[in-house]
């Protein structure tokens, strides 16, 4: 193996890091798929190719992160990760389940 590659991937020797990296890859791919599907649904099914609506959807996706960043950072410093992580992940699961069921409910066809 090349010398620079040994140093670059040295962290993958640790099991916990491999576990975290694998979970991060799956999570990021899932988030990308959800956002792409949501934008595609808005563009093709709900607004009939209205690019302005897709822009609004994208602003609504990233706006809360920008606005709530100081508050969430403050809360993360004060509370334990477990007490914040479990409700957060339950909320993400519920939101994504509803979003997945929305197209199959036939409310998107016009």
C-alpha positions, 0 to 999 in steps of 0.5 A: 500500500502507498505510504500516504494511504496508510496514514489516511485510512489508519482510523479505520483500524478501530472498530468503533470508528468503522461503525460510526463511519458506516452509519454516517454514510448510510445516514447521509445517503438517506438524507440525500435521497429524501431531499431529492425525492421531496424536491422531485415530488414538489416539482413534478407532482404538486406544482407542475414544473414550478421552479419557484416552489422548489426554491421555497422548499429548499429554503424551508429545508435549510432555513430552520438549521440556520435560524436555530443553530445558536439555540441547539448549540447552547442546548447541546452544551447543557444537556446529555447527548442521549437525552437530546438524541433519542427524541430527535431521532424519533422525530426524524423517523416520524417525519420521514415515515409521513413523507414516505407515505404521502405519495402512496396516499394518492393525494399528489395526483391532480 
